Protein backbone atom coordinates (compact mmCIF):
# COMPACT_ATOMS: atom_id res chain seq x y z
CA UNK A 1 0.00 0.00 0.00
CA UNK A 2 1.36 3.44 -0.92
CA UNK A 3 2.53 5.49 2.08
CA UNK A 4 0.85 8.54 0.63
CA UNK A 5 -2.52 6.92 0.98
CA UNK A 6 -4.33 7.79 4.20
CA UNK A 7 -6.76 5.46 5.89
CA UNK A 8 -10.20 6.64 6.88
CA UNK A 9 -10.54 7.50 10.58
CA UNK A 10 -13.60 7.81 12.78
CA UNK A 11 -14.66 11.11 14.31
CA UNK A 12 -16.44 11.41 17.67
CA UNK A 13 -19.76 10.58 16.03
CA UNK A 14 -18.22 7.54 14.37
CA UNK A 15 -19.06 8.84 10.91
CA UNK A 16 -16.54 8.01 8.19
CA UNK A 17 -14.14 10.75 7.22
CA UNK A 18 -13.44 11.04 3.48
CA UNK A 19 -10.44 8.94 2.43
CA UNK A 20 -7.51 10.55 0.68
CA UNK A 21 -5.66 8.33 -1.76
CA UNK A 22 -2.83 10.61 -2.87
CA UNK A 23 -4.02 10.96 -6.45
CA UNK A 24 -3.42 14.71 -6.54
CA UNK A 25 -7.08 15.50 -7.20
CA UNK A 26 -9.00 18.06 -5.21
CA UNK A 27 -12.50 16.80 -5.88
CA UNK A 28 -12.32 13.51 -4.01
CA UNK A 29 -15.49 12.05 -2.63
CA UNK A 30 -16.22 9.66 0.19
CA UNK A 31 -15.79 5.94 -0.12
CA UNK A 32 -18.77 3.60 -0.04
CA UNK A 33 -18.28 -0.16 -0.05
CA UNK A 34 -20.89 -2.70 -1.10
CA UNK A 35 -20.42 -6.33 -0.04
CA UNK A 36 -22.64 -8.97 -1.60
CA UNK A 37 -22.24 -12.18 0.43
CA UNK A 38 -24.04 -14.67 -1.77
CA UNK A 39 -24.40 -18.41 -1.91
CA UNK A 40 -22.39 -18.65 -5.14
CA UNK A 41 -19.96 -15.74 -4.91
CA UNK A 42 -18.82 -12.89 -2.72
CA UNK A 43 -18.44 -9.56 -4.48
CA UNK A 44 -16.88 -6.46 -2.92
CA UNK A 45 -17.26 -3.13 -4.75
CA UNK A 46 -15.51 0.12 -3.78
CA UNK A 47 -17.14 3.31 -4.99
CA UNK A 48 -16.24 6.97 -4.64
CA UNK A 49 -19.46 8.94 -4.27
CA UNK A 50 -20.18 12.48 -5.34
CA UNK A 51 -23.42 14.40 -5.37
CA UNK A 52 -24.26 13.59 -8.96
CA UNK A 53 -22.38 10.37 -9.73
CA UNK A 54 -20.51 7.34 -8.40
CA UNK A 55 -17.06 6.26 -9.62
CA UNK A 56 -16.22 2.58 -9.20
CA UNK A 57 -12.62 2.27 -7.99
CA UNK A 58 -12.27 -1.46 -7.55
CA UNK A 59 -14.10 -4.79 -7.66
CA UNK A 60 -13.20 -8.07 -5.98
CA UNK A 61 -15.08 -11.30 -6.71
CA UNK A 62 -14.34 -14.77 -5.35
CA UNK A 63 -16.32 -18.03 -5.09
CA UNK A 64 -18.40 -18.20 -1.94
CA UNK A 65 -17.72 -20.90 0.64
CA UNK A 66 -19.61 -21.28 3.87
CA UNK A 67 -23.15 -20.24 2.86
CA UNK A 68 -26.27 -22.19 2.00
CA UNK A 69 -29.46 -20.59 0.71
CA UNK A 70 -28.11 -17.16 1.65
CA UNK A 71 -27.40 -18.12 5.29
CA UNK A 72 -23.97 -18.58 6.88
CA UNK A 73 -23.35 -22.25 7.76
CA UNK A 74 -19.57 -22.07 8.22
CA UNK A 75 -18.17 -18.88 9.76
CA UNK A 76 -14.49 -19.62 9.13
CA UNK A 77 -14.99 -20.38 5.43
CA UNK A 78 -17.19 -17.31 4.97
CA UNK A 79 -14.64 -15.05 6.71
CA UNK A 80 -11.85 -16.34 4.47
CA UNK A 81 -13.94 -15.74 1.33
CA UNK A 82 -14.80 -12.21 2.47
CA UNK A 83 -11.14 -11.45 3.15
CA UNK A 84 -10.18 -12.62 -0.32
CA UNK A 85 -12.84 -10.49 -2.02
CA UNK A 86 -11.95 -7.43 0.07
CA UNK A 87 -8.24 -7.89 -0.62
CA UNK A 88 -8.86 -7.97 -4.38
CA UNK A 89 -11.06 -4.85 -4.16
CA UNK A 90 -8.46 -3.02 -2.04
CA UNK A 91 -5.72 -3.87 -4.51
CA UNK A 92 -7.80 -2.62 -7.43
CA UNK A 93 -8.92 0.56 -5.64
CA UNK A 94 -5.58 1.35 -4.01
CA UNK A 95 -6.98 1.97 -0.53
CA UNK A 96 -7.56 0.27 2.80
CA UNK A 97 -11.15 -0.61 3.70
CA UNK A 98 -10.72 -1.49 7.38
CA UNK A 99 -11.94 1.94 8.53
CA UNK A 100 -14.67 2.41 5.94
CA UNK A 101 -18.30 1.60 6.58
CA UNK A 102 -19.59 -1.28 4.49
CA UNK A 103 -23.11 -1.95 3.25
CA UNK A 104 -23.80 -5.66 3.35
CA UNK A 105 -26.52 -7.53 1.45
CA UNK A 106 -28.72 -10.04 3.26
CA UNK A 107 -31.03 -12.68 1.78
CA UNK A 108 -32.61 -16.02 2.64
CA UNK A 109 -36.06 -17.44 3.12
CA UNK A 110 -35.98 -16.28 6.76
CA UNK A 111 -36.62 -12.75 5.46
CA UNK A 112 -40.20 -11.53 5.98
CA UNK A 113 -41.83 -8.42 4.50
CA UNK A 114 -45.18 -6.86 5.37
CA UNK A 115 -47.02 -3.53 5.36
CA UNK A 116 -48.04 -1.64 8.50
CA UNK A 117 -50.03 1.61 9.06
CA UNK A 118 -49.28 4.42 11.50
CA UNK A 119 -51.23 7.50 12.62
CA UNK A 120 -50.52 10.61 14.75
CA UNK A 121 -52.55 13.72 15.60
CA UNK A 122 -51.37 17.03 14.11
CA UNK A 123 -54.15 19.35 15.40
CA UNK A 124 -54.13 21.85 12.52
CA UNK A 125 -50.50 22.85 12.67
CA UNK A 126 -47.66 22.64 10.21
CA UNK A 127 -46.16 19.17 9.82
CA UNK A 128 -42.47 18.93 10.76
CA UNK A 129 -39.82 16.26 10.44
CA UNK A 130 -40.47 15.24 14.05
CA UNK A 131 -44.07 14.38 13.12
CA UNK A 132 -42.88 12.15 10.27
CA UNK A 133 -40.47 10.40 12.61
CA UNK A 134 -43.30 9.90 15.11
CA UNK A 135 -45.78 8.45 12.61
CA UNK A 136 -43.13 6.08 11.19
CA UNK A 137 -42.28 5.00 14.75
CA UNK A 138 -45.98 4.34 15.35
CA UNK A 139 -46.17 2.22 12.18
CA UNK A 140 -43.20 0.09 13.18
CA UNK A 141 -44.71 -0.70 16.58
CA UNK A 142 -45.96 -4.12 15.57
CA UNK A 143 -45.64 -7.55 17.09
CA UNK A 144 -42.97 -9.69 15.44
CA UNK A 145 -41.51 -13.06 16.33
CA UNK A 146 -38.90 -13.10 19.11
CA UNK A 147 -36.28 -14.51 16.74
CA UNK A 148 -36.87 -11.78 14.14
CA UNK A 149 -35.44 -8.26 14.00
CA UNK A 150 -36.45 -5.29 11.85
CA UNK A 151 -33.84 -4.36 9.22
CA UNK A 152 -35.89 -1.98 7.04
CA UNK A 153 -38.78 0.43 7.66
CA UNK A 154 -39.64 2.10 4.34
CA UNK A 155 -42.50 4.63 4.14
CA UNK A 156 -44.69 4.04 1.09
CA UNK A 157 -46.87 7.13 1.21
CA UNK A 158 -48.43 9.65 3.60
CA UNK A 159 -52.00 10.85 4.05
CA UNK A 160 -52.95 14.18 5.56
CA UNK A 161 -56.64 14.04 6.52
CA UNK A 162 -58.38 12.93 3.31
CA UNK A 163 -55.49 13.72 0.97
CA UNK A 164 -53.69 10.54 -0.15
CA UNK A 165 -50.58 9.68 -2.16
CA UNK A 166 -48.36 12.32 -0.51
CA UNK A 167 -44.62 11.63 -0.72
CA UNK A 168 -43.41 14.47 1.53
CA UNK A 169 -45.95 16.09 3.88
CA UNK A 170 -43.52 18.54 5.54
CA UNK A 171 -45.06 22.02 5.62
CA UNK A 172 -48.63 20.82 5.14
CA UNK A 173 -51.38 21.48 7.67
CA UNK A 174 -54.01 19.04 8.86
CA UNK A 175 -55.66 17.27 11.77
CA UNK A 176 -53.97 13.89 11.45
CA UNK A 177 -51.02 12.35 9.65
CA UNK A 178 -51.23 8.75 8.43
CA UNK A 179 -48.57 6.60 6.78
CA UNK A 180 -48.15 3.10 5.38
CA UNK A 181 -44.71 1.56 5.73
CA UNK A 182 -43.13 -1.62 4.43
CA UNK A 183 -41.28 -3.50 7.15
CA UNK A 184 -38.64 -6.13 6.46
CA UNK A 185 -37.48 -8.48 9.21
CA UNK A 186 -34.68 -11.03 9.36
CA UNK A 187 -33.76 -13.92 11.65
CA UNK A 188 -31.62 -12.63 14.53
CA UNK A 189 -29.26 -15.62 14.29
CA UNK A 190 -28.67 -15.07 10.56
CA UNK A 191 -28.02 -11.36 11.16
CA UNK A 192 -25.65 -12.13 14.03
CA UNK A 193 -23.61 -14.61 11.97
CA UNK A 194 -23.40 -12.27 8.97
CA UNK A 195 -22.19 -9.33 11.06
CA UNK A 196 -19.76 -11.60 12.92
CA UNK A 197 -18.21 -12.76 9.65
CA UNK A 198 -17.75 -9.17 8.46
CA UNK A 199 -16.22 -8.09 11.78
CA UNK A 200 -13.83 -11.05 11.84
CA UNK A 201 -12.76 -10.04 8.33
CA UNK A 202 -11.89 -6.57 9.67
CA UNK A 203 -14.90 -4.70 8.28
CA UNK A 204 -17.25 -2.24 9.96
CA UNK A 205 -20.87 -2.85 8.95
CA UNK A 206 -22.88 0.32 8.36
CA UNK A 207 -26.16 -1.37 7.48
CA UNK A 208 -27.63 -4.66 6.37
CA UNK A 209 -29.63 -4.24 3.16
CA UNK A 210 -32.15 -6.62 1.65
CA UNK A 211 -30.53 -7.74 -1.58
CA UNK A 212 -33.59 -7.14 -3.77
CA UNK A 213 -33.80 -3.54 -2.51
CA UNK A 214 -30.11 -3.05 -3.26
CA UNK A 215 -30.47 -4.53 -6.74
CA UNK A 216 -33.39 -2.19 -7.44
CA UNK A 217 -31.07 0.79 -6.98
CA UNK A 218 -28.82 -0.56 -9.73
CA UNK A 219 -31.24 -1.81 -12.42
CA UNK A 220 -34.58 0.02 -12.13
CA UNK A 221 -35.34 3.43 -13.58
CA UNK A 222 -37.56 5.98 -11.85
CA UNK A 223 -40.13 5.64 -14.64
CA UNK A 224 -40.36 1.89 -14.06
CA UNK A 225 -40.82 2.37 -10.31
CA UNK A 226 -43.55 4.94 -10.94
CA UNK A 227 -45.38 2.81 -13.49
CA UNK A 228 -45.07 -0.41 -11.50
CA UNK A 229 -42.43 -3.11 -11.87
CA UNK A 230 -41.50 -6.47 -10.35
CA UNK A 231 -37.80 -7.10 -9.78
CA UNK A 232 -36.81 -10.76 -9.62
CA UNK A 233 -33.26 -11.51 -8.50
CA UNK A 234 -32.49 -15.20 -9.09
CA UNK A 235 -29.33 -15.93 -7.15
CA UNK A 236 -27.56 -19.16 -6.35
CA UNK A 237 -29.46 -20.17 -3.22
CA UNK A 238 -32.49 -17.88 -3.16
CA UNK A 239 -34.78 -15.90 -5.42
CA UNK A 240 -35.81 -12.42 -4.27
CA UNK A 241 -38.96 -10.60 -5.38
CA UNK A 242 -39.55 -6.87 -4.90
CA UNK A 243 -42.52 -4.95 -6.31
CA UNK A 244 -42.40 -1.18 -6.82
CA UNK A 245 -45.32 1.08 -7.74
CA UNK A 246 -45.87 4.85 -7.58
CA UNK A 247 -42.17 5.28 -6.90
CA UNK A 248 -42.07 3.21 -3.71
CA UNK A 249 -41.78 -0.39 -2.59
CA UNK A 250 -45.02 -2.32 -2.20
CA UNK A 251 -44.11 -5.96 -1.60
CA UNK A 252 -41.09 -8.19 -0.92
CA UNK A 253 -40.75 -11.94 -0.84
CA UNK A 254 -37.94 -14.52 -0.64
CA UNK A 255 -38.07 -18.14 -1.77
CA UNK A 256 -35.43 -20.78 -1.09
CA UNK A 257 -34.86 -21.78 -4.72
CA UNK A 258 -32.20 -20.56 -7.12
CA UNK A 259 -29.44 -21.42 -9.53
CA UNK A 260 -28.01 -24.12 -7.26
CA UNK A 261 -31.26 -26.04 -7.59
CA UNK A 262 -30.85 -26.05 -11.36
CA UNK A 263 -27.29 -27.29 -11.01
CA UNK A 264 -28.30 -29.98 -8.53
CA UNK A 265 -31.11 -31.14 -10.82
CA UNK A 266 -28.60 -31.59 -13.64
CA UNK A 267 -26.18 -33.38 -11.34
CA UNK A 268 -28.83 -35.86 -10.22
CA UNK A 269 -30.59 -36.22 -13.58
CA UNK A 270 -27.41 -36.73 -15.58
CA UNK A 271 -25.49 -38.49 -12.77
CA UNK A 272 -22.56 -36.11 -13.02
CA UNK A 273 -20.54 -34.22 -10.36
CA UNK A 274 -21.83 -30.78 -9.29
CA UNK A 275 -18.90 -28.85 -10.78
CA UNK A 276 -19.45 -30.55 -14.15
CA UNK A 277 -23.19 -29.91 -13.91
CA UNK A 278 -22.48 -26.21 -13.36
CA UNK A 279 -20.24 -26.10 -16.43
CA UNK A 280 -22.85 -27.89 -18.55
CA UNK A 281 -25.52 -25.44 -17.36
CA UNK A 282 -23.41 -22.45 -18.37
CA UNK A 283 -22.26 -23.88 -21.72
CA UNK A 284 -25.34 -25.70 -22.97
CA UNK A 285 -28.17 -24.72 -20.61
CA UNK A 286 -31.43 -23.05 -21.56
CA UNK A 287 -34.95 -22.44 -20.30
CA UNK A 288 -36.97 -23.67 -23.30
CA UNK A 289 -36.25 -27.16 -24.63
CA UNK A 290 -38.34 -26.76 -27.80
CA UNK A 291 -35.93 -24.21 -29.32
CA UNK A 292 -32.68 -26.20 -28.98
CA UNK A 293 -31.29 -28.41 -31.73
CA UNK A 294 -32.57 -31.95 -31.09
CA UNK A 295 -29.49 -33.59 -32.62
CA UNK A 296 -26.83 -31.65 -30.68
CA UNK A 297 -24.95 -34.15 -28.47
CA UNK A 298 -23.15 -33.17 -25.27
CA UNK A 299 -20.43 -35.12 -23.43
CA UNK A 300 -21.45 -35.62 -19.81
CA UNK A 301 -18.64 -36.56 -17.37
CA UNK A 302 -19.47 -39.45 -15.05
CA UNK A 303 -18.39 -40.42 -11.56
CA UNK A 304 -15.29 -42.60 -11.19
CA UNK A 305 -13.37 -44.03 -14.13
CA UNK A 306 -16.33 -44.42 -16.47
CA UNK A 307 -16.19 -42.85 -19.90
CA UNK A 308 -18.27 -39.68 -20.49
CA UNK A 309 -21.80 -40.38 -21.66
CA UNK A 310 -23.46 -38.87 -24.71
CA UNK A 311 -26.62 -36.88 -23.97
CA UNK A 312 -28.59 -34.59 -26.27
CA UNK A 313 -28.81 -30.93 -25.32
CA UNK A 314 -32.61 -31.25 -25.33
CA UNK A 315 -32.47 -33.73 -22.44
CA UNK A 316 -30.28 -31.30 -20.49
CA UNK A 317 -32.56 -28.32 -21.15
CA UNK A 318 -35.68 -30.37 -20.33
CA UNK A 319 -34.34 -30.78 -16.80
CA UNK A 320 -33.59 -27.07 -16.43
CA UNK A 321 -36.88 -25.94 -17.94
CA UNK A 322 -38.94 -27.83 -15.36
CA UNK A 323 -37.15 -26.15 -12.45
CA UNK A 324 -37.24 -22.65 -14.00
CA UNK A 325 -40.98 -22.99 -14.62
CA UNK A 326 -41.45 -24.02 -10.98
CA UNK A 327 -39.60 -20.93 -9.71
CA UNK A 328 -41.41 -18.53 -12.03
CA UNK A 329 -44.84 -20.02 -11.26
CA UNK A 330 -44.23 -19.68 -7.50
CA UNK A 331 -43.40 -16.00 -8.05
CA UNK A 332 -46.46 -15.52 -10.26
CA UNK A 333 -48.72 -17.00 -7.57
CA UNK A 334 -47.06 -14.72 -5.00
CA UNK A 335 -47.77 -11.66 -7.16
CA UNK A 336 -51.42 -12.66 -7.54
CA UNK A 337 -51.88 -13.48 -3.83
CA UNK A 338 -50.34 -10.15 -2.78
CA UNK A 339 -52.65 -8.19 -5.07
CA UNK A 340 -49.71 -6.67 -6.94
CA UNK A 341 -49.99 -8.49 -10.28
CA UNK A 342 -52.33 -5.91 -11.83
CA UNK A 343 -50.12 -3.00 -10.68
CA UNK A 344 -46.87 -3.92 -12.47
CA UNK A 345 -47.63 -2.16 -15.74
CA UNK A 346 -43.92 -1.74 -16.38
CA UNK A 347 -43.41 -5.48 -16.53
CA UNK A 348 -40.79 -7.70 -14.92
CA UNK A 349 -37.03 -7.24 -14.62
CA UNK A 350 -34.88 -10.36 -14.18
CA UNK A 351 -31.43 -10.12 -12.66
CA UNK A 352 -28.95 -12.34 -10.83
CA UNK A 353 -26.71 -15.01 -12.33
CA UNK A 354 -29.55 -17.29 -13.46
CA UNK A 355 -30.97 -14.43 -15.55
CA UNK A 356 -28.19 -15.23 -18.05
CA UNK A 357 -29.76 -18.63 -18.82
CA UNK A 358 -30.67 -18.77 -22.49
CA UNK A 359 -34.33 -18.08 -23.38
CA UNK A 360 -35.33 -17.36 -19.78
CA UNK A 361 -36.83 -14.01 -20.85
CA UNK A 362 -39.15 -15.72 -23.34
CA UNK A 363 -40.20 -18.31 -20.74
CA UNK A 364 -40.85 -15.62 -18.13
CA UNK A 365 -43.01 -13.69 -20.58
CA UNK A 366 -45.09 -16.83 -21.09
CA UNK A 367 -45.52 -17.42 -17.34
CA UNK A 368 -46.21 -13.84 -16.24
CA UNK A 369 -47.95 -12.68 -19.44
CA UNK A 370 -46.00 -9.43 -19.06
CA UNK A 371 -43.01 -7.83 -20.81
CA UNK A 372 -39.70 -9.04 -19.33
CA UNK A 373 -36.14 -7.74 -19.63
CA UNK A 374 -32.73 -8.53 -18.16
CA UNK A 375 -31.50 -6.01 -15.59
CA UNK A 376 -27.91 -4.73 -15.87
CA UNK A 377 -26.32 -2.24 -13.45
CA UNK A 378 -26.73 1.40 -14.51
CA UNK A 379 -25.83 4.78 -13.07
CA UNK A 380 -22.13 4.02 -12.44
CA UNK A 381 -18.87 5.24 -13.93
CA UNK A 382 -15.19 4.32 -13.54
CA UNK A 383 -14.12 0.66 -13.54
CA UNK A 384 -17.50 -0.75 -14.51
CA UNK A 385 -16.47 -3.45 -17.01
CA UNK A 386 -16.56 -6.23 -14.39
CA UNK A 387 -19.82 -4.92 -12.93
CA UNK A 388 -21.82 -4.88 -16.16
CA UNK A 389 -23.30 -8.28 -15.48
CA UNK A 390 -26.57 -9.41 -13.86
CA UNK A 391 -24.44 -11.37 -11.38
CA UNK A 392 -23.11 -8.10 -9.95
CA UNK A 393 -26.32 -6.08 -9.63
CA UNK A 394 -26.60 -6.55 -5.86
CA UNK A 395 -23.04 -5.40 -5.15
CA UNK A 396 -23.43 -2.39 -7.47
CA UNK A 397 -26.80 -1.60 -5.91
CA UNK A 398 -25.31 -1.70 -2.40
CA UNK A 399 -22.89 1.07 -3.36
CA UNK A 400 -25.73 3.18 -4.78
CA UNK A 401 -27.85 2.45 -1.71
CA UNK A 402 -24.96 3.55 0.49
CA UNK A 403 -24.57 6.77 -1.52
CA UNK A 404 -28.27 7.58 -1.11
CA UNK A 405 -28.19 6.67 2.60
CA UNK A 406 -25.16 8.85 3.33
CA UNK A 407 -26.72 11.80 1.52
CA UNK A 408 -29.90 11.29 3.55
CA UNK A 409 -27.93 11.04 6.80
CA UNK A 410 -26.03 14.22 6.00
CA UNK A 411 -29.34 16.08 5.87
CA UNK A 412 -30.43 14.70 9.22
CA UNK A 413 -28.98 14.67 12.72
CA UNK A 414 -25.31 13.75 13.26
CA UNK A 415 -24.36 10.43 14.80
CA UNK A 416 -26.82 8.33 12.80
CA UNK A 417 -24.04 5.97 11.76
CA UNK A 418 -23.16 5.50 15.43
CA UNK A 419 -26.79 4.59 16.20
CA UNK A 420 -26.82 2.00 13.41
CA UNK A 421 -23.56 0.53 14.68
CA UNK A 422 -24.91 0.37 18.22
CA UNK A 423 -27.99 -1.53 16.93
CA UNK A 424 -25.78 -4.05 15.21
CA UNK A 425 -23.72 -4.48 18.39
CA UNK A 426 -26.84 -5.07 20.50
CA UNK A 427 -27.77 -8.13 18.47
CA UNK A 428 -24.29 -9.62 18.69
Secondary structure in CASP SS format (residue, H / E / C, confidence):
PFRMAT SS
TARGET T0000
AUTHOR 0000-0000-0000
METHOD secondary structure of the structure
MODEL  1
X C 1.00
X C 1.00
X C 1.00
X C 1.00
X C 1.00
X C 1.00
X C 1.00
X C 1.00
X C 1.00
X E 1.00
X C 1.00
X C 1.00
X C 1.00
X C 1.00
X C 1.00
X E 1.00
X C 1.00
X C 1.00
X C 1.00
X C 1.00
X C 1.00
X C 1.00
X C 1.00
X C 1.00
X C 1.00
X C 1.00
X C 1.00
X C 1.00
X C 1.00
X E 1.00
X E 1.00
X E 1.00
X E 1.00
X E 1.00
X E 1.00
X E 1.00
X E 1.00
X C 1.00
X C 1.00
X C 1.00
X E 1.00
X E 1.00
X E 1.00
X E 1.00
X E 1.00
X E 1.00
X E 1.00
X E 1.00
X E 1.00
X C 1.00
X C 1.00
X C 1.00
X C 1.00
X E 1.00
X E 1.00
X E 1.00
X E 1.00
X E 1.00
X E 1.00
X E 1.00
X E 1.00
X E 1.00
X E 1.00
X C 1.00
X C 1.00
X C 1.00
X E 1.00
X E 1.00
X C 1.00
X C 1.00
X E 1.00
X E 1.00
X C 1.00
X C 1.00
X H 1.00
X H 1.00
X H 1.00
X H 1.00
X H 1.00
X H 1.00
X H 1.00
X H 1.00
X H 1.00
X H 1.00
X H 1.00
X H 1.00
X H 1.00
X H 1.00
X H 1.00
X H 1.00
X H 1.00
X H 1.00
X H 1.00
X C 1.00
X C 1.00
X C 1.00
X C 1.00
X C 1.00
X C 1.00
X C 1.00
X E 1.00
X E 1.00
X E 1.00
X E 1.00
X E 1.00
X E 1.00
X C 1.00
X C 1.00
X C 1.00
X C 1.00
X C 1.00
X E 1.00
X E 1.00
X E 1.00
X E 1.00
X E 1.00
X E 1.00
X E 1.00
X E 1.00
X E 1.00
X E 1.00
X E 1.00
X E 1.00
X E 1.00
X E 1.00
X E 1.00
X C 1.00
X C 1.00
X H 1.00
X H 1.00
X H 1.00
X H 1.00
X H 1.00
X H 1.00
X H 1.00
X H 1.00
X H 1.00
X H 1.00
X H 1.00
X C 1.00
X C 1.00
X C 1.00
X C 1.00
X C 1.00
X C 1.00
X C 1.00
X C 1.00
X E 1.00
X E 1.00
X E 1.00
X E 1.00
X E 1.00
X E 1.00
X E 1.00
X E 1.00
X E 1.00
X E 1.00
X E 1.00
X E 1.00
X E 1.00
X C 1.00
X C 1.00
X E 1.00
X E 1.00
X E 1.00
X E 1.00
X C 1.00
X C 1.00
X C 1.00
X C 1.00
X C 1.00
X C 1.00
X E 1.00
X E 1.00
X E 1.00
X E 1.00
X E 1.00
X E 1.00
X E 1.00
X E 1.00
X E 1.00
X E 1.00
X E 1.00
X E 1.00
X E 1.00
X E 1.00
X E 1.00
X H 1.00
X H 1.00
X H 1.00
X H 1.00
X H 1.00
X H 1.00
X H 1.00
X H 1.00
X H 1.00
X H 1.00
X H 1.00
X H 1.00
X H 1.00
X C 1.00
X C 1.00
X C 1.00
X E 1.00
X E 1.00
X E 1.00
X E 1.00
X E 1.00
X E 1.00
X E 1.00
X H 1.00
X H 1.00
X H 1.00
X H 1.00
X H 1.00
X H 1.00
X H 1.00
X H 1.00
X H 1.00
X C 1.00
X C 1.00
X H 1.00
X H 1.00
X H 1.00
X H 1.00
X H 1.00
X H 1.00
X C 1.00
X E 1.00
X E 1.00
X E 1.00
X E 1.00
X E 1.00
X E 1.00
X C 1.00
X C 1.00
X C 1.00
X C 1.00
X E 1.00
X E 1.00
X E 1.00
X E 1.00
X E 1.00
X E 1.00
X E 1.00
X C 1.00
X C 1.00
X E 1.00
X E 1.00
X E 1.00
X E 1.00
X E 1.00
X E 1.00
X E 1.00
X E 1.00
X C 1.00
X C 1.00
X C 1.00
X H 1.00
X H 1.00
X H 1.00
X H 1.00
X H 1.00
X H 1.00
X H 1.00
X H 1.00
X H 1.00
X H 1.00
X H 1.00
X H 1.00
X C 1.00
X C 1.00
X C 1.00
X H 1.00
X H 1.00
X H 1.00
X H 1.00
X H 1.00
X H 1.00
X H 1.00
X H 1.00
X H 1.00
X H 1.00
X H 1.00
X C 1.00
X C 1.00
X C 1.00
X C 1.00
X H 1.00
X H 1.00
X H 1.00
X C 1.00
X C 1.00
X C 1.00
X C 1.00
X C 1.00
X E 1.00
X E 1.00
X E 1.00
X E 1.00
X C 1.00
X C 1.00
X C 1.00
X C 1.00
X C 1.00
X C 1.00
X C 1.00
X C 1.00
X E 1.00
X E 1.00
X E 1.00
X E 1.00
X H 1.00
X H 1.00
X H 1.00
X H 1.00
X H 1.00
X H 1.00
X H 1.00
X H 1.00
X H 1.00
X H 1.00
X H 1.00
X H 1.00
X H 1.00
X H 1.00
X H 1.00
X H 1.00
X H 1.00
X H 1.00
X H 1.00
X H 1.00
X H 1.00
X H 1.00
X H 1.00
X H 1.00
X H 1.00
X H 1.00
X C 1.00
X C 1.00
X H 1.00
X H 1.00
X H 1.00
X C 1.00
X C 1.00
X C 1.00
X C 1.00
X E 1.00
X E 1.00
X E 1.00
X E 1.00
X C 1.00
X H 1.00
X H 1.00
X H 1.00
X H 1.00
X C 1.00
X C 1.00
X C 1.00
X H 1.00
X H 1.00
X H 1.00
X H 1.00
X H 1.00
X H 1.00
X H 1.00
X H 1.00
X H 1.00
X C 1.00
X C 1.00
X C 1.00
X E 1.00
X E 1.00
X E 1.00
X C 1.00
X C 1.00
X C 1.00
X C 1.00
X C 1.00
X C 1.00
X E 1.00
X E 1.00
X C 1.00
X C 1.00
X C 1.00
X C 1.00
X C 1.00
X C 1.00
X C 1.00
X H 1.00
X H 1.00
X H 1.00
X H 1.00
X H 1.00
X H 1.00
X H 1.00
X H 1.00
X H 1.00
X H 1.00
X H 1.00
X H 1.00
X H 1.00
X H 1.00
X H 1.00
X H 1.00
X H 1.00
X H 1.00
X H 1.00
X H 1.00
X H 1.00
X H 1.00
X C 1.00
X C 1.00
X C 1.00
X C 1.00
X H 1.00
X H 1.00
X H 1.00
X H 1.00
X H 1.00
X H 1.00
X H 1.00
X H 1.00
X H 1.00
X H 1.00
X H 1.00
X C 1.00
X C 1.00
END
